[in-house]
Amino acid sequence: MPGSILGTSVVRVEDPALLTGAGTYVDTMLPEGTAHLVFVRSPYAHAKVLTVDVSDAAQAPGVLGVFTAQTLGLPPFHGFAALNKDVPRPPLASGVVQFVGDPVVAVVANTRVEALDAAELVAIDYEPIPAAVDMEYALTSHAPQLYEGVTRNIAAGYRDPADDDVLGDAEVIVRGRFENQRVAVVPMEGNAILVLPNAPASDRPWTVYISTQMPHAVADLLAGVFGIEASSIRVVAPHVGGAFGGKAGIVAEHAVAFALAGRLARPIKWVESRSENMVAMPQGRGQVQYAELGLRRDGTFVGLRCRMVGDGGAYGGFGGGLVLGPTRTMAQGVYRIPKVSYSAVAAFTNTSPVGAFRGAGRPEAAAFLERIIDMAADELDIDPVEIRRRNLIPADAFPVTTQVGTTYDSGDYQGALDKLLAVVDYPELRREQTRRREHGEVIQLGIGVSTYVEITAGGGQNEYSRVEVHPDGSATIDVGTSAHGQGHATSFAMIVADRLGIPLEQIKFRQSDTAIIPRGGGTGGSRSLQIGGSAVAGAAELVLDAAKKLAAHHLEAAEDDIVVAATGGLEVAGVPSAHLSWTQLADIAAQQDRSLFATFDFQQESATFPFGAHLSVVEVDTDTGKVTPIRHVAVDDCGRIVNPLIVNGQQHGGITQGIAQALWEEAVYDPDGNPLTATLAEYAMPSAAELPSFEIFNTETPTPYNELGAKGIGESGTIGSMPAVQNAVVDALSYLGVRHIDMPCTPERVWRAIASADVPSKQQDWAEPGDVFAILPIRGASSSSDAEAVDI
C-alpha cells in the first residue's frame, strides 16, 4: 500500500551486534562455578562394549565425575519425533555402540582442558561386530541386525496398493535410480548447552541456555525425559550461529548435561567441537530414489511410480522419516500427473543419526522429479523447458489437490517460468552450447532448469505474540518463534511500524526465553513470517483498536475517524491538529489504570506452497571432469514480500546450499562405517570464491491463509537450485550419451561418466529396488511413524 513500510528493503537491525562481536552465544557464557563436560565416543560403527574402566580418569586433576550409562541411569528417549517408537536412543551407549561418535562415557571437570585430558584416560574394551552401513544393504535379509525385534532393519515404511497400475496408460516409461546423498549440516556454531540448577535469579529451578531453534520444545522434551514439569525449566536461546534444521529438539548430549547439573549441583557446559559436530550432529538427506515416469509420446505425463529408501542412521533419527512424509507430500511437484504411486521405507544403519537439513524432504522430492523429467525430455527429444510447460498445473486451477492428497493454496507456475525465460536469453544459451559442441571444445556448456513447489508451515501452524506500547512511546514485541539468523527482529518490527506508525528504532524485540514468552513453536519449515508475523500483526491490531477507543473519547471523535498519523500517534482523519502521540496515549491509558498491550495467538488454516523456477549454467571440462557454475538465475515466489532485502538474503543462502550439494558436499562412510569426511579438510564446503553471482527475482502470489499474504522463503532456494545444477551438469554431457550423474557431481564422477558414455543401453542406470517393498504394510493399514508428519 502507498506509504507502507511493508515491501521495502530495510537493513537488518540485528546485524550490528553480530558484526561487531557483541553477540552472546552459549560458548561465551561462563557463570561462576561452571564445570565442563566432554564425551568419550566410540571409534567403532558397531561393537559390543565389553568393559569400561574409568578409574584413572576419575583420579585426574580437576575431575568432578566420570559417568557411564550404568552410573548415570538415564532412560532412553526420542529427541524430537520418533521414526520408530520401539527404538529410543540411550543418552550414553550401553552394551552396544551403533555409530562412530556414539557417546559412551561423560567426563566432567573444572576446565575443558582437564576434562579432555581425563577423557584420554578412559579405557574401553570393544568387540567389533559387522556393520550395516549402506541403507539398501541394511534392508536385505542377510544384513547385520541393529536391534532385536526389528525385522530387516526396517525403521518404518509403507507401500502403495496402486503400484504398477499408474503406468498402464503410458506409451513411454522412463526410469531412474537417484541418490540424494547424505550431507552434514555444518552450522557456524555446533550444538551447545549450559545448564544452571537452582539459578538464583530465576523463579524456576532450572535455567538452560542452549543453541536451538525451538526453546519451548526443549523445555517440553527435557521435562519428558526427567519426569518434571516443563514450567520448572527456563530455556533461553541466545544468539544462534545457524541451525538449518540441525538444532530441532534435543540430542543425547543435552540430556546428559541436564542430568549432571542436577547430580553435581553446579552449572554444566558442553560445547560441541567441530570434529564432534561432523560425526554427532544429525545429518541431512540420505535417500535412494527409484522413479518411473509414464508419458505419451507428445510429452504429456500420465503416471508416476516412486519407491523410495530413506536412511535413518543409528537409533532412527527422525530425518529418516522425511522420505515417508514431506518427500511424498511434494512428490507431484508443479505438474499435472493423473496417477501417482508412492511407497517408502526407512532403514536403521550404523551411521550418524539422520535429521533435517534445509528443506527437509522437499529438496529430495524436487531432485528426483526434476531429474526424471529431464531424462524424459532427452528420451523424447523435447526441450526441457517445453516438456515442463506442457505439464504445468494452470494458474486457474487453484486451490488444487494433488494425487497424494496435498492441497496447494495458490500458484502461478507458468508465470514464474515465463519470468525466468524473460530475464535469460535461453535460445542464445542453446546456440552457444551448440557452437561448443560443433567445435569439439574441451569446455562444454550445460543448461539446467527446474520448476518446483514446496510446503511451508506444514507443521506447527499456531504462534503467540504480544505487543506493548510503553509510556515513552516505544514498543516491545514478544513472539514465540525463535530466530537463528533469519531477521525476525527486522521483519516483525516492520509489521508493528506499519500498523502503529512507531519508528523502527523505537521498537524492541524479545524472543527465545520461555520465562518471558509463555508459548511458541520456534522456527522450522519456513513458518516464521507467515505464522509469527501474522501473530505480531494481530497483536498490533488489537493495540491499535484499544488506542483508537482512547483517542476517540479524548478527541471527542468517532472511533472510525481515528487513523494512524504520518508523524506518529493517532489523529482524526482530515484534522491533523486533533492528534495524540503514543506517549500521550500511554499516559491516558495509565490514568485509567490500563496498559496499551495485547496478546494474540494466530492459527493458520493450512500450509502454504511457495514455488519458483531456476536456471543454472555450468561449464564442464571434459578432460578433467571439473564443473564450474558460471550463472544461476532464480525466480522464487513466497507470496507477499515484507522485506525484499531479507527475502533476497534467504534466496542467496538457499541457492548456495543447493549448489553445494549438487557439486561438492557429501558425508561419506567406508564399508565398516568409518566416516571419511569427519573434518572440513575432507568435507567439501564451498566458499564464495567457488560460486557465481546470483541473479535473483521474485513474483508475488499471495496466499489466502493469512492477512499478510506471506508464504515461506527460507528453504526455497535450496529446493530450486539443487536439481537445476544437477540437470545442467548432465545436460552439458548429454550429447555424448551421458544420461545421469548422481550428486555430488564431482570431477571423478563426471570424468567416469564421460569415459563410459558409449555404453549402448539407455536404461543402464536402472535396476529394480530390493524385495523389501513387497513386505511393507499398505499405507494407512498400520500406525504411522511420528516422523512422517514432521515439517522443519
N, C-alpha and C positions, 0 to 999 in steps of 0.2 A: 504494500500500500504506500502511497506518496507520504514522505516524511517519516516512515517507519525505519527503525534501525535494522529490522529483520531483512535479510537478503543482502546485507552489505558486508564487505570484508573488514572485520575488526581484528586487530592484532591481539594475540592471546595474552590475557592479563596474568596468567600463572607462570609465564616463561621467565621473567627476570629473576625470580628466586632460584629457578633451576639452572639458569645460565651463569649465575654469579656464585654458585656454590652455597647458597643459603638454604637449600632444601634439607629436609630431615628424613633420613632413611633409618630403618631398623639398625643397620650396621653402625650408624653414627651415634646411637644411643647407648649410654653406659651408666645406668644408675649405680649408686653406691652398693657395694656388696655383690655385684653381678658375677656369677660363675659361668664358665664357658663349656659348652657341650660339643663333643666331636664323636664320630661314629667309626667303628671298625667294620669294614664292609667286606663282603665275600669276594674273593678273586675268582670264584667258580660260578658258572652259569647254573649248574645243577649238581648238588653234592649233599651228602649226609654230613651233619655236624656231629662228630664223634665225641670230642672233648673240647672244653673251653677253660683255659687257665688264665685267671685274671689276677693272680696273687702278686706278681711282680708289679703290674700296673697299679694295683691298689696301694702299694707302698711308695710309689713315685712321688717326687716333690710336688706339692700343691694340689694333689688329687683329693677330691672330696668324695668320690664314689665311682665304682665301676659296676655296670649293671648288664645282666643278660635277660633273656626272655623270662627265665625262671625267677630271677630275683626281682624283676620289675613287676611281673604279674599282671600285665595289661591284656585285656581281651582283644581278639582280632576285630576289625571293623571295616566298613566301606567308607572311603574318604570323600565320596561325592555321590555318584549314582552307582548302583550295583549292576554290573554286567551279568554276574551270576550270584544270586543271593546266598547260595550254599558255599561260596568260597570267599569269605572275608580275608583281609590281609592282617597278619600279626605285625604289631609295631616293630618288634625285633624278631628275626627269624629264629625258629625253634625246630630242631630236628633235621630240617632240610632247607637249603637255600635255593632260590628259584631264579636268580639272575645275578650277573656280575654287578656288584654295587648294593646288593641286598644288605641292609644293616643288621649286624649280629650282636654287637656289643656297644654300649653307650658309656663314654668316659666323661666325667665332669671334673673340672679343675678350676683353680683360681684365675688362671690365664689361659688363653687359647694355646699358647706355645706349650705350656705344661700339659694341657690335655692332649695335644698332638704327640708330645714325647711319650706320654704314658700309653697312648694307643699303640705305639710301636712295640710295647712290651707285652701286649695281649697275645697269648699263644692259642691258636685254634687248630685242631686236627680235623681235616675234611677227608671224606671218601668220595671222590668224583663219581658221578653216575651219568649215563648217557643223557644228552640234552635234546630237546625238540626246539629247534631254532627257527626254521622256516615254517611259516603259517600253514602252507598247504601240506607239507610233510607231517606237521603235528596232527593233522586231522585224519591221517591214514591209520589203518588198523595195526600197523607194525611199529608206530612211533612210540617212544617212551611216554608214559602217562605221568602227568604232573600231579594230579590229585585223585585220591581214591574216590570211586563212585562217579567220576566224570568220564563218560564214555567218549573215547577218541578225542579227548581234549576239547570237546565242544563246549564253549562257554555259554553260547546261546545261538539260536538260529531258527529259521522257518523256511518253508518252500511255498511257492505259489501254485495252486492246483491248475491254473490255466496252462502254464508251461509252453509246450510246443505249439499249442493252438494259435498263439498270437502271430505265428509266421505263416499260417496256412494260405493266406491270400497273396503272399509275396511272389513276384516274378524274379526278383534278385534278392539273395541273402548275403549280407556282408558280415563277417565275423572277425572279432579281435580279442586278444588277451592283453590286458594292460596292467602294468604295475604302477601303483601310486605309492611311491616309496616312503619309508619312514623318514621323518625329519626331526631334528632337535629344535626345541622352542627357542633356546638361547636368548632370553631377555638380558638386558644390560645388568640387571640385578637378579641374582638367583633367589631361591627360597630363603626366607629369614624370619625368625621369630624371637621375641623377648617376652618371657612370662614373669610377671610380678605377683607373687602370692601376698595376700593381705596388704595391698597397696595403701599406704597411709592417707593419700589424698583422694581416695575413692570410696564411695559408699557400697562398692561391690567387692567381694572377697578376692576376685581375680581381675588382673588387668593384663591383656595380651596385646602387644604390638606386633603386627605381622604384615608381611608383604603379600597382599591378597587382592583379589577382585571383588570379594564378597564378604565383608566383615560380619554381617548378621548370620550368614550361613556358617561361618567359622564358629561363632558362639553356639549355634544350634548343634553342630556336629561334635564339638568338644563336649558339650553338655550330654549328648547322647552316649559318647564313649565312657564318660566318667560318672554317669548317673546323677548329675546335678542339674539345677535349673539354669537355663540359658541366661536368665536375668541376673545371675550371680557373676557372670563373666562380662567384663567390659573389653570389647575388641576395638582396637584403633589401627587403622592403616595409615601410616604417614605417607610421605611421597613413595611411590612405587615405580621402580625403574623398568617398566614394561611387564607384560603378562602374556598377552596373545592367546589366552585360554589355558595356559600352563599353571595358573595360580588360582584355580577354582577348587573350593573345598579345602580339605586338609590332607596332608600326607602323613606317612608313618612317623617321620621325624618330629612333626608338630605335636603329636600325641605324647611322644617320649619326653619332649621338653616340658610339656604341661605337667606330666606326672612327676618329673624330677624336681620341678619348682616346688610342688607340694611336699615331696618326700624330704627335700633338703631345706625347705623353708627359707629360700633365698632366690633372688632373680636368676633365671637361667636364660642364656642366649645361645642360639645356634644360627650361624650364617653359612649358607652353602658355598663351598668353593667352586670355582669354575669346573674343575675336574669332576667334582661330585655332581654338579649340575648336568654335565654331559651324559652321565650314566643313570642318575637317580631321578631327576625331574621327568615326569611323564612326557613321552614323545608323541608326535602327531602323525596323522595319516596312517599308512600301513594297510593298503588294500591290494588284493589281486582281483581284477575285474574281467569277467567273461561276458562280452556283449555281442548280441546278434541283432542286426537291424534289417528288417524286411522292407523292400521298396518295390514300386512299379518301375518300369524302365524309364519313365519320364522324371524319376527322382522323387516321386511322392512317397512319403513314409506310410507304411501300412501296419507295422508292428515292431515291438522292441522286446527282446528277451534278455534278462540280466540274471547272472548267477555270480554272486559276489562273496569274496572271502575277506574277513577283517582280522587284523592281528590285535589281540587284546593284551599281549605281553604277559608277564608274570602277574599272578593274582587278579587277572581280568580287569585291568584298568578300564574305566568307563568309556574311554575313547574307542575301545574295540567295538562298542555298541553303536557307534556312529554309522557303521555300514548297515545296521538294521533300521536306523531311524532317519536322520537327515539326508543320507545319500539316497535312500528310497524316496523320501518326500520330494526331492528335487530331480528325480530320475528322468522325468519327461521334458525338463527344460522349457524352452520358449516355443516348443513345436507342437503342431497337431499330429499326434500319434494315436491312431484309433484303438490300438490294443497294446497293453504293456504287461509283461510278466516279470516279477522281481522276487528272487529268492536270495537269501543271505545267511551266512554263518560266521561266527566269531570264534577264534581259536585262542586257547591258552598256549603261550610259548615261553621258553626260558630266556626272555629278553626283558629290557626295561618295560615297566607298565606303559600302556598307551593311554594318552589323554586327549585333550583338544589342542588344536593349533589353528590359528586364524582361518576361520571359515568352517571348521569342524564338521566335516562330512559333505558340505556343499561344494567346495572346490573339487572334491573327489567325484561328485556327480557330474559337474560340468566337464571335467577332464575326460571321462570315458565317453560321454555323449558327443562332445565336440571332436574327439578323435575318430569315433566310428562314423560320424557324418563326413569327415574329410576322406576317410577310406572309401566311403560310398561314392563321394564325388569323383575320386580317382577311378573307381571301378566303372562308373557310368560315363566318364569323360564329361562331367558337368563342372563348371566353375564352382569353387567352394562357396563363394558369396551367393551365387544363383541358387544352389540347392537349398541353402538356408532360407532364402527369400521365398521360395516356393512352398515352404512348410511352416512358416511363422504363424503363430496364433494372431489373428487380426485384432486391431485396436477396438473394434466394436463388439468384441465377444465378451468383454469383462463385465462383471466377475466371471471367471471361468474355473471349472473344476476339472482337474486332470484325471487320467485313468488310475492313478494311485490314490486319489481322494484328496489332493491338495487344492484348495481354492485360492486362486490368485486374486488380489483385490483390484488392481488397476495396472495398466501397462500399455505401452506403445512400442513394441519391439521393432516394428518396421521403421518407426521414426528414429530410433537410436541408430539402427543400421544405416539409414539414409544419411544421417548427420555425419556418421563416421566416414562414409564414402564421399561426402561433400568436402571434407577437410583433408582428405588424402586423394592424390591423383592415382587411383587404383589402376586404370589402364596403362599409365606411364610406368608404374612399378612392374607390371607384367611385361611391358615392352623391354624394359631394362633386363629383366630376368631372361627373356628370350634371347636378347643380344649376347649375354654372357654365355648362355648355353651354346649358341651357334658358333661362338668364337672359341669354345673349349677352354674358357678361363678357369684358373685354379680356384679363384674365389667366386663361389656361386651365391646367388641371392635367393633367399627364402621369404615367402609372404604367408603369414598365418592369420586367420580370422577366427574369432569366437563370438557367439551371441549367447547370453546367459541370463538366468534369473536366479535369485536366491531368496531364502526366507530369513526375515529378521523379526525379533521379538516373538519368536515361536514358543518360547517358554518364559514364564515369569512376566505376565502381562499386567502386573499391578505395580504401582510405585507411590511412595509417600513424598510429600513436600510441605514445607512450612515457609511462609514469607512474613516478615515483620518489618514495619516502618518504625524507626526509633525517634526519640524526641529531637535529635539534631537533624532529622530529615533524611538520614541514611537508611539503608535497608539491609537485612540479612536473609539469605536463602539457606534453608536446610533441605537436603534431598537424600533419598535412600540409595541412589546409585553411587558408585564408588570409582572415581576416575583413576586410571593408571596411565595417563598420558593423553587422553582424547580431547581435552579442552573444555570440560564441563563448566568450570568457573566462568569462562568467557561466554559460552553459549547460553547458559541459564541466566546470567546477568543481563544479556541482551534481551531475553524474553521479559524479564522484570522491567528493564528500562523501557521497553516498548509499551508495556501495559500501564506502567505508573509514571513514566516520564522522569524517573530518577536517574541522574548520570551514572554511567558505569563505574566511575571511580568512587562513588558513594555506596556501592553495593558489595557487601561481604558475602562470602560463600563458605558453608560448612558441610562436611561430608565425612563418611568413613569413621565414625565414632559412635558405637552403639549406646553409649551413655547419653549422647545428645540427640541422636537420630533414633527414634523408637523402633523403626522397622525399615526394611529396604531390601531390594533384590540384587543390589550390586550391579556389576557390569558383565555382559556376556550376550552373544547373539545379536550384537549391534542394536541394542534396545534403548540406549541411554537418552537420546534426544526425543524420540517419539514417545517413550513412556515417561522417563524422568522429566523431560522438557514439558510435556503436557501436564504433568502434576504441578510443576512450577507455574505454568500458565494458569491453571485452575486456582491455585492458592492466591496468585496475584490478582485475579479477577474478583475473588471474594474480598480481598483487602480493598480493592477499588470500590466495590459495591458499598462496603461499610463506610469508606471515606466519603463517597458521594452523598450518603444519607446525612453525615455530619455537616458537609458543606452546604447541602440544600437547606437544612434547618438554619444554619448560621447566616447564610446569604439570602435567606427568605426567597428561595427559588424552587422551581420544580426539580425533582431529582433527575428527571430525564434531560434537563437542560444543563446539567453539570458535566463538564468534559475535562480531559487532561489538558493542561495548558502547555503551550510550546516552550514556555520559560520554566516549567516545572510546577508541580502542585496542581490544583484544580481551579476552574473558573466557570462562570456562567457563559454558555455559548453566546458569542456575539457581544459580550460585555467584559472585555479584558480587565477592566478596573475592579470587577467583582471577583476577586481572586484570593485564594488561600494557599500558602506554601505548605509543603509536607510537614515542616516544623510546626506551623500553626495548627494544622490538622491533628498532629500528635498531641499538642497541648490541649486542644479542645477535647480530644478523647480522654486525656488524663484527668481533666476537670470532671468528667463523667465517670471517673474510675474505670476506664476502659483502655485497652491497648489495641493498636492497629496491627493485628496479626491474624492469620488464618492458616489452617492446615487443609490439605486436600490429598486424597488418595485417588489416583487415576487408574481406571481399569479399561484396557483396550479390548475391543470386541474380538479381534482376531489378529493373527500375524500379518505382516506386510511383506511385499515382494519387490525389492529393488531389482533393477535389470540394467543391461547395457550391451555394448558391442566394443570389442577391442581388435586392433590390428597390430601385428608385430612384424618387423622387418629384421632379418638377421643375415649375416654373411657367414658362409661355411667354407673353410679352407679344405678342399678335397684331398690335399696331400697329407695334412696332419689331423683332420677331423675337428679342429678348433672352431667353435661357434662364437661369433661376436654379435651381440644385439646392437643394432645401429639406429633403430627407431621404434618407438612404441606410442601408439595413439589410442586413447581411451575415451569413450563416451559412456558415462555412468549416470543412471537416473535413480536418485534416492528420494523422490518426492520433492516437496517444497524445501528449498535450501535456506537455512537461517544464517549461516556464515560461510560464504564461498571459500574463504581462506582456510578454514578448518576442514571443509569438505575436500579441498584440493590436497591438503596435507595427508588426509586419510587415504586418498587415491594414490598418492605417491608411495606411502608406506606399504599399502597393499600390493601395488604393482611390483615393488621391489621384492617382496617375499614370494610372489608368484613366479617371477623370472628366476629368482634364486633356486626354487625347487625345480623348475623346468631344466635348468642348465647345470647347477652345481651341487646343491645340498643333498646329502643322503647319510642317514645313520646306518652304518654297516657293521655286521657281525660275521665272525668266521663260523665254520660249521660246529665248533664247540661252544659257541655263544660268547666268545670274547669280543668286546666292542673294539672295532678298528678305527673309530672316529671319536675317541674319547677326549680329545683336546682340540682347540681351534687351530692347531698346526695341521691336523688331518681333516677336520670337518671344514668344508669349503664355504665359509661365509663370505659373500661378496662385499666389497666396499663401493663407494660412489664411483670410483675410477673404472669399475667394470660395467657400469650402466650408462645408457644414453640419457639425454634429457627427455623427459616425458612430455607428450602433448596431451593436455587434459581438457576435456569438455564435458558438458552436462546437458541433459534435458530434464524437465521437471514435470512429472506426472503425479499429482498429489494422491495420497491415499484418503479414502473417506473415513478411515477409522480413528483419526484424531484431528483436533482443531487446527494443529499446525500443518497438517497435510504431509508430515515428515515420515520418511522411512529410514532404514539404517544405511550407513556407508562404510563402516569400519572394515568390513571384510570383502566388499565388492571388488576392489582392485585385484586381490589375490585370485578370486574366482574367475574374473575375466581374462587376466593376463596369462596364467599358467597354460591353459590349452592353446591360446594364441601363439605363444612362443614355441611350444612343442610342435604345433602344426607347421609353424614357419620352418623349423629345422627339417622336418620330413619333406616339406614342400620343396626345399632347396635341392633335395636329392631324389625327388620322385621321378625325374626324367631318366635316372639310372636304374629304376626299378625298385628303389627303397620304398617299402610300404609302411613301416612303423619303426620307431626307435623309442624304447622306454626311457622315462625320466630317471635320473638326470641325464641329459644329452651331453655326456662328457666327450672329450676328444677321442678317447679309446672306443667308446660305444659307437660314435659316429664313424670313426675310421673303419671299425669292423663291419658296420652296416654297408659302407661303400665297398669294402673288399668282398662281401658276399652278395652283392646286389644282383649278380647274374644268376642266382638260384631261380629256376624256372617257375616253381609253384607259387602262384599268387596267394595261396592260403597257407604259406609256410609258417606263419605265426600262430596258427590255430591248433588247439588240441582240446578235447573235451575235458571239463573240470573233473575233479575226483568224484568218487562214488558217494561221498559224504552227503551230497544233496538228496540222495534217494532215501536217506534215513531221517531226514529232518521232519518235524511236525508241520502240518499245514498251518499257514499263518492264521492266527486268531483262534486256533484249536486248543492252545495251552496258554498258561500265563506268560506274559511278555517280560522282557528284561527292562528294568528301570531305565537303563541307558538308552533305550530306543527313543524315549521322549525328550532326551537332553538336547537343548539348543543353546550353544555357547560359543 
